[in-house]
Amino acid sequence: MLFVPSQPPRALLLMLHGCTQNAADFARGTRMNEWAERGRFAVLYPEQSAEANARLCWNWFTKGHQQAGAGEPEFLLGLARKVMEEHSIPANAVSVAGLSAGACMAAILAARYPDFFAGVGLHSGVPLGAASNVVGALLAMRGMSRWAKNQGWSAPTLVFHGDKDNVVSVKNADRLRQQACFGRELSSREDSLEEGGRRVRRGLYSDAQGRVQVESWVVEGLGHAWSGGSPEGSWTDSQGPDASAHLVRFLGLIGE
């Protein structure tokens, strides 16, 4: 599913749904089309098939879908390239984001195609390389798998996670943050704030020029759901900070 704003798009955001979701459901839950119209960017919502995964999950946990040039990563990249060509979107104006299994696949895309994606948004995901089969995926979701800091990527990254997530352990938020920061000379600042009726533990990791390269939000009381999402979609929680608003702000898709 593709949303194109009424004005020619200046950027593209690839949005990857979670398990049991489809493209339309994810679009409703995140309200991303509304942001895209305001910010003049296109949104591509690829959709997993039941034939590829009975629960409609992206197969991030199998080796055939973890490398560049093959499987779902190459398929998704091909879809993005087609939209770029059809709508004259610049090569440096493509970002990727996802929820849960979609976040896991987004991390794979960012790491395997480092010159393609300008920014990354990871909501309720697990660290890259934490699983290579179904059993490993279940352990990774519980925060019990092996993982490595040096399997990260270079694009600016926003991490969102709820501390009451009983599907994907909040331990994974810090692991993703560490992967996103690995190999960079970044200064850190952590604070606590309240937004949307919930407390948030936020980490900001900036380069020598003061530009935030990695931003982490752990939302108190949030379960396995898109923070600040619409009840018209599944796996959303209308309370708390609006993850969509912060995603488009962080990615530079819309002004402050």
FISEVO-296589 format. One record per atom (N, C-alpha, C, O, CB): x, y, z. Coordinates in steps of 0.2 Angstrom, whole numbers, plus 2048, in hexadecimal, padded with zeros to 3 digits. Glycine has a CB too. Example, Ala and Ser with C-alpha at 12.3 -4.5 7.8 and 13.67 -1.06 7.14 Angstrom:
% residues 2
8427E4827;83E7EA827;8427F0827;8477EF82A;8397EA82D;8407F5823;8447FB824;840800827;843806828;8467FD81D;
END
This chain:
% residues 256
8047FA800;800800800;804806800;809807804;7FB800806;80380B7FC;8078117FB;8028177FC;7FD8187F9;80A8117F4;80481C801;801822801;8068287FE;80C828800;800824809;80382B7FA;8068317F7;8028377F8;7FC8387F7;8078307EF;80683C7FB;8038437FD;8008477F7;8028457F1;807847801;7FC84B7F8;7F984F7F3;7FE8537EF;7FD8557E9;7F38547F5;8048557F2;8098597EF;80F8547EE;80F84F7F1;80C85F7F4;8138557E8;8188507E7;81C84E7ED;81F8537F0;81D8537E1;81D8487EE;8218467F4;8288487F4;82C8477EF;82083F7F6;82B84A7FA;83284C7FA;8368467FD;83D8477FD;8338527FD;833841800;83783C804;832836804;82C836802;83983E80B;835830806;83182A806;83382780D;83882680F;833825801;82D824811;82E821817;82B81A816;825819814;82A82481D;82F815817;82D80E816;82B80C81D;82F80C822;833809814;82480A81E;821808824;820800825;81C7FE820;81B80C826;8237FD829;8227F5829;81E7F382F;8207F4835;8297F282A;8187F082E;8147EE833;8167E8837;81B7E5836;80D7EC830;8137E783D;8147E2841;8107DB840;80D7DB83B;8137E4849;8117D6844;80E7D0843;8067D1844;8047D5848;8107CB848;8027CD840;7FB7CD840;7F87D483D;7F27D583D;7F87CC847;7FC7D883B;7FA7DF838;7FA7DE830;7FE7DA82D;7FE7E583A;7F77E382D;7F87E4826;7F97EB824;7FA7EF829;7F27E1822;7FA7ED81E;7FC7F481D;7F77F981F;7F97FE822;7FD7F5815;7F17F881D;7EB7FD81F;7EB7FD826;7EA803829;7E57FA81C;7EB7F882A;7EB7F8831;7F07FC834;7EF801838;7EB7F1834;7F67FB832;7FC7FF834;7FC806833;7FD80B837;8037FC831;7F980882D;7F880F82B;7F381282F;7F4818831;7F6810823;7EE80F831;7E9812835;7EB81383C;7EA81883F;7E280D835;7EF80E83F;7F180E846;7F6813847;7F781684C;7F4808847;7FB815842;80081A843;7FE821840;801826842;80681783F;7F982183D;7F682883A;7FC82B835;7FC831834;7F482D83F;800826833;80682982F;80482D829;807831826;80B82482D;7FE82B826;7FC82E81F;7FB836821;7FC83A81D;7F682B81C;7F8837827;7F783E828;7FD842829;7FD848827;7F383F82F;80283F82C;80984282D;80C843826;80F848824;80D83F831;80B83E821;80E83E81B;80B844817;80E847813;80D838817;804845817;80184B814;804851816;805856812;7FA84B814;80585281D;80885881F;80F85981D;81185F81C;807858827;81385481D;81A85581C;81C853815;822854813;81D850820;817852811;819851809;81E84B808;82384C805;81B857806;81C84580B;82083F80A;81B839809;81683980B;82583E810;81E835805;81A82F803;81B82A808;82182A80B;81C82C7FC;816825809;81782080E;81681980B;810818808;813821814;81A81580B;81980E808;81880980D;81D808812;82080C803;81380580D;811800812;8117F980F;80C7F780C;80A802815;8177F680E;8177EF80C;8137EB810;8127EC816;81E7ED80B;8107E580D;80C7E1811;80F7DA811;8107D780B;8057E280F;80F7D7816;8117D0816;80C7CB814;8067CD816;8147CE81D;80D7C6811;8087C180F;8077BB814;80C7BA817;8097BE808;8017B8814;8007B3819;8047AD816;8067A881A;7F97B1819;8067AC810;80A7A780D;8117A7810;8147A2811;8097A7805;8137AD810;81A7AE813;81B7AD81A;8207AB81D;81D7B5811;8167AF81E;8167AF825;80E7AE827;80B7B3826;8197B4829;80C7A982B;8057A882D;8037AE831;7FD7AF831;8047A2830;8077B1835;8057B683A;8077BD837;8067C283A;8097B5840;8087BD830;80A7C382D;8107C782F;8107CD82F;8047C882D;8147C3833;81B7C7835;8207C782F;8207C282B;81E7C383B;8247CC82F;82A7CC82B;82F7C782E;82F7C6834;82D7D382B;8327C382A;8367BD82C;83D7C082E;8427BD82B;8367B8826;83D7C4832;8447C7835;8487C2838;84E7C3839;8437CD839;8457BD83A;8497B883F;84C7B283B;84E7AD83E;8447B5844;84B7B2834;84E7AD830;8547AF82C;8547B5829;8497A982C;8597AB82B;85F7AD828;85E7AF821;8617B481E;8647A8828;8597AC81D;8587AE816;8557B5815;8547B8810;8537A9813;8537B881B;8507BF81B;8547C481F;8517C9821;8497BF81D;85A7C3820;85E7C7824;8647CA820;8687CE823;8617C382A;8657C981A;86A7CB816;8687D0810;8637CF80E;86F7C5814;86D7D480E;86C7D8808;86B7D3802;86F7CE802;8717DD807;8687D57FD;8687D27F7;8637CC7F6;8637C87F1;86E7D07F5;85F7CA7FB;85B7C47FB;8557C5800;8557CA804;85F7BE7FD;8507C17FF;84A7C0804;8467C7804;8467CB800;84D7BE80A;8437C880A;83F7CE80B;8437D480B;8407D9809;83C7CD812;8497D580E;84D7DB80D;84D7DE806;84C7E3804;8537DA810;84F7D9801;8507DB7FA;8497DD7F7;8487E17F3;8537D67F6;8447D97F9;83D7DA7F6;83B7E17F9;8387E57F5;8387D57F9;83C7E37FF;83A7E9802;83E7EF7FF;83B7F47FD;83A7E9809;8447EE7FE;8487F37FA;8467F47F3;8457FA7F1;84F7F17FA;8447EF7F0;8417F07E9;83B7F47E9;83A7F87E4;8407E97E6;8367F37EE;8307F77EE;8327FE7EF;82F8027EC;82C7F47F3;8367FF7F3;8388067F5;83B80A7EF;83A80F7ED;83D8077FB;8408067EB;8438097E5;83E80A7E0;83E80F7DC;8488047E3;8398067DF;8338077DA;83080E7DC;82E8127D7;82F8027DA;82E80F7E2;82A8157E4;82F81B7E3;82C8207E0;8288157EB;83581B7E5;83A8207E3;83A8227DC;83A8287DA;84181E7E6;83A81D7D8;83B81F7D1;8348227CE;8348267CA;83C8187CD;82F81F7D0;8288217CE;8268287D0;82382C7CD;82381D7D0;82982A7D6;8278317D9;82D8367DA;82D83B7DD;8248307E0;8338347D6;8398387D6;83B83A7DD;83D8407DE;83783F7D2;83C8357E1;83E8367E8;8458367E9;8488317E6;83B8327ED;84983B7EB;85083B7EC;8538357EF;8508327F4;8538417EF;8598337ED;85C82D7F0;85E82D7F8;85E8287FB;86382B7ED;85E8337FA;860834801;85A836806;85B83980B;86583A802;854834803;84E837806;849831808;843831808;84A83C802;84C82B80A;84882580B;84A823812;850822814;84A81F806;845822816;84581F81D;84181981E;83D81881A;843825822;842815823;83F80F825;83D80F82C;841811830;843809823;83780C82E;83580C835;830806835;82D803830;831812837;82F80383B;82B7FD83C;8297FC843;82C7FF848;82E7F7839;8247F8844;8227F684B;8237EE84C;8227EA847;81A7F784C;8267EC851;8277E6853;82B7E284E;8317E384C;8217E2854;8287DD84A;82B7D9845;82D7DE83F;8337DD83C;8277D4842;8297E383E;82B7E8839;8317EC83C;8357EE837;8257ED838;8327EE842;8387F1844;83E7ED844;8447EF842;8377F384C;83D7E6845;8437E2844;8457E283C;84B7E283B;8417DA846;8417E2838;8427E2831;8457E982F;84A7E982B;83C7E082C;8437EE832;8457F5830;84D7F5832;8517F882F;8417FA834;84F7F2838;8567F283A;85A7EE835;8607F0834;8567EF841;8577E8833;85B7E582E;85C7E9827;8627E9825;8577DE82C;8577EC825;8587F081F;85D7F6820;8617F781C;8517F381D;85D7F9826;8617FF828;8697FC828;86D7FF825;86080282E;86A7F682A;8707F382B;8737F0824;8797F1823;8707EE830;86F7ED820;8717EA81A;8717EF814;8757ED80F;86C7E4819;86E7F4815;86E7F980F;86F800812;86B805812;8677F980B;875801815;877807819;87780D815;877813817;87E80681C;87880D80E;87881380A;871815807;87181A804;87D812804;86C811809;866812806;86181680B;85D81A808;86380B804;861814811;85C817816;85F81D81A;86581D81D;85A81281B;85C82381A;85E82981D;85C829824;85F82D828;85B82F81A;857825827;85582582E;85181E82F;84F81B82B;85182B82F;85181D836;84E817838;84A81883E;84C81C842;853811839;84481583E;83F815844;83E80E846;83B80A842;839819843;83F80C84D;83E80584F;83A806855;83C80885B;845802851;834803855;82F80385A;82E7FC85C;82B7F8859;828806858;8307FA862;82F7F4865;8327EE862;82F7E9861;8277F2866;8387EF860;83C7EA85C;8417E6860;8427E8866;83F7ED856;8457E285D;84B7DF861;8517E085D;8517E2857;8497D7861;8577DF860;85D7E185D;85F7DC857;85C7D7856;8637E0862;8627DF852;8647DC84C;8697D684E;86D7D6852;8687E1847;8677D084A;86B7CA84B;86A7C6852;86E7C2854;8737CC84C;8647C8855;8627C485B;85F7BD85A;85E7BA85F;85E7C985F;85D7BC854;85A7B5852;85B7B384B;85C7B7847;8527B6853;85B7AD84A;85C7AA844;8577A4842;8577A183D;8637A7843;8527A3847;84D79E846;8477A084B;8477A584F;84F797848;84179D84B;83B79E84F;83D79E856;83B7A385A;83679A84D;840799859;842799860;84679F862;8457A2867;846792861;84B7A085E;84F7A685F;84B7AD85F;84D7B1863;8557A785A;8467AD85B;8427B385B;83E7B4861;83E7B9864;83D7B3855;83C7AE864;8387AF86A;83C7B1870;83A7B4874;8347A886B;8427AE870;8477B0875;8497B7875;84A7BB87A;84D7AB875;84A7BA86E;84C7C186D;8477C5870;8487CA873;84E7C2866;8407C386E;83B7C8870;83A7C8878;8387CD87B;8347C586E;83C7C387B;83C7C3883;8437C6886;8437C788C;83C7BC885;8477C8881;84E7CB884;8537C6886;8577C888A;84C7D0889;8527C0883;8567BB886;85B7B8881;85F7B3882;8527B5888;85C7BB87B;8607B9876;8677BC876;8687C1879;85D7BA86F;86C7B9872;8727BC871;8727C286C;86E7C1867;8787B7870;8767C786D;8757CC868;87C7D0868;8807CF86D;8707D1869;87E7D3863;8847D7863;8837DE861;8807E085D;8897D385E;8877E2865;8877EA864;8897EB85D;8867F085A;88B7ED869;88E7E885A;8917EA854;88D7E884D;8907E8848;8987E7853;8877E684E;8837E4848;87E7EA847;8797E9844;87F7DE84A;8807F0848;87C7F6847;87C7F9840;87E7F583B;87D7FB84C;87A7FF840;879802839;87B80A83B;87D80C840;872802837;87B80E835;87E814836;87981A836;87A820837;883816831;873818833;86D81E833;86B820839;86B81C83E;86881B82E;86982683A;866829840;860825842;85C82283D;86483083F;85F823848;85A81E84A;856821850;859823855;85D81884C;84F820850;84B821855;84881A858;846816854;845826853;84981985F;846813862;841815866;84181986B;84C80F866;83B811866;83581286A;83480B86D;83480686A;82F815867;83280B874;830805877;82C80687D;82D80B881;836800878;82880287F;824802885;8277FE88B;8297F8889;81D800884;827800891;82A7FC896;8267F7899;8287F389D;82D80189C;81F7F7897;81B7F1899;8197ED893;8147EA893;8147F589B;81E7ED88E;81D7E8888;81E7E188A;8237DF88C;8227EA882;8187DD88A;8197D688B;81A7D1885;8197CB886;8137D488F;81B7D4880;81C7D1879;8237D1878;8277CC876;8187D3874;8267D7878;82D7D8876;8307DC87C;82E7E287D;82E7DC86F;8357D9880;8377DC886;83B7E2884;83E7E487F;83D7D7889;83A7E7889;83C7EE889;8447ED889;8477F2887;83A7F288E;8477E888B;84E7E788B;8517E9884;8577EB883;8507E088D;84D7E787F;84F7E7878;8507EF876;8547F0871;84A7E4874;84C7F3879;84D7FA877;8547FD878;857800874;8487FF87C;8577FB87E;85E7FD87F;8637FA87B;8687FD879;8607FC887;8627F4879;8667F0875;8667F386D;86B7F386A;8647E8874;8607F586B;8607F8865;8637FF865;867801860;8587F9863;86280286A;86680986B;86D80886B;87180C868;86480C872;87080386E;87780186E;879800867;87F802865;8797FC873;8767FC863;8777FA85D;878800858;87C801854;8737F585A;873805859;87280B855;87880F857;87A813852;86C80E856;87A80F85D;88081485F;88781185D;88C81485E;87F815866;88780A85C;88E80785C;89280A856;89080C851;88D80085A;89880B858;89D80E853;89D815852;8A181884E;89D80A84D;899819856;898820855;89B82485B;89A821861;891822853;89D82985A;8A082E85F;89A832861;89983885E;8A683285E;896830866;890834868;89083686F;892832873;88A830866;88E83C871;88C83E878;88583C879;88183C875;88E845879;88483B880;87E838882;87B83D887;87E84088B;87E831885;87483D887;87084188C;86A83D88D;86683C888;86F848889;86883C893;862839895;85E83D899;86084189D;863832898;85783D898;85284189C;84C83D89D;84B83889A;851848899;8478408A1;84183D8A2;83C8428A1;83D8488A3;84083A8A9;83684189D;83184689C;82B84289C;82A83C89C;833849895;82584689C;81F84489B;81B846895;81C84C893;81A8468A2;818842891;81584488B;80F83F88A;81083988B;81A844885;809842888;80383D887;80183A88D;7FE83488C;805839881;80383C893;800839899;80583389C;8038308A0;7FA836898;80B833899;80F82D89B;81683089C;818835898;80F828896;81A82D8A0;82182F8A1;82582B89C;82382689A;82382D8A8;82A82F89A;82F82C895;83682D897;83883289A;82E83088E;83A827896;841828897;844829890;84482488C;84482189B;84782E88F;84A830889;852830889;85483388D;847836886;85582E883;85C82E883;85D83287C;85A830877;85F828883;86283787C;86483A876;86B839875;86F83A87A;862842876;86D83786F;87483686E;87683A868;874838862;87582E86D;87B83E869;87C843864;884843861;888841865;87B84A866;88584585B;88B845858;88F84C85A;88C85085E;88B845850;89584D857;89985285A;896859858;89885E85A;8A0852856;892859853;88E85F850;888860854;884865853;88D85F849;88685C859;88085D85D;87A85A85A;87585B85C;87F86485E;87B856854;875853851;87384D854;878848855;876852849;86D84C856;86B846859;86B840854;86784084F;86484685D;86F83B855;86F835851;86B82F853;86982B84F;876833850;86A82F859;86682985C;86282C862;864830866;86B82385F;85C82A862;85782D867;853827869;850823865;852832864;852826870;84F820873;84A822877;84B82787C;85481C876;843820877;83E82187B;83B81B87E;83981687A;838825877;83B81A885;838815888;83281888C;83381C890;83D81188D;82C81588A;82681888D;823814892;82280E891;821819887;823817898;82081489E;81981289D;81581689B;8218188A4;81780C89E;81080A89E;80E807897;808805897;80C80F8A1;812808892;81080688C;8117FF88A;8177FC88C;81380A886;80D7FB888;80E7F4886;8107F387F;8147F887C;8077F1887;80F7EE87C;8117ED875;80C7F0870;8087ED86D;8117E5873;80D7F786F;8097FA86B;80C801868;81180386B;8037FC86F;80A803863;80C80A860;80A80F864;804811865;80A80B858;80F813867;80D81886C;80A81E869;80C820864;81481A86F;80482086C;80082686A;7FD824863;7FB82985F;80582B868;7FC81E862;7F881C85B;7F181C85C;7EE81E861;7FA81585A;7EE81B856;7E681B855;7E3815857;7E680F855;7E481D84E;7DE81585B;7DA80F85C;7D780B856;7D5806857;7D5810862;7D780F851;7D580C84A;7D9806848;7D7803843;7D4811845;7DF80684A;7E4801848;7E67FC84E;7E47FE854;7EB804846;7E87F684C;7EA7F2852;7F17F3854;7F57F7851;7EA7EA84F;7F27F085A;7F97F185E;7FB7F985E;8007FB85D;7FF7EE85A;7F67FD861;7F7804862;7F5805869;7F180286C;7F380885D;7F780B86C;7F580E872;7F5815871;7FA818870;7FA80C878;7EF818872;7EE81F871;7F1823876;7F2829875;7E6820871;7F282187C;7F6825881;7FD825880;80082087C;7F4822888;80082A883;80882A882;80A82E87D;806831879;80B823881;81182F87C;813834877;812831870;81182B86F;81B834877;81083586B;80F833864;815831861;81983585E;80B839861;81682A860;81C82885D;81C82A855;82282B853;81C82085D;81682B852;81782D84B;81983484A;81D836846;81082D848;81783884F;81983F84F;821840850;82484484D;815843854;82383C855;82A83C856;82E839851;83483B84F;82C83985D;82B83484D;82F831848;830836842;836836840;82B82B845;82B839840;82B83E83A;83084483C;833846838;825840838;82F846843;83484B845;83B849845;83F84D842;83284D84C;83C843847;843841848;846840841;84C841840;84483A84C;84283D83C;84583C835;845842831;84784182B;840836832;843847834;84384E830;83E84E82A;83F852825;84A84E82D;83884A82B;83384A826;82E84F827;82A851822;830843826;82E85382D;82A85882E;82D85D833;83185B837;823856831;82C863833;82F868837;82D86783F;828863840;82D86F835;83086A843;82F86A84A;82886C84C;82686C852;83486D84E;
END
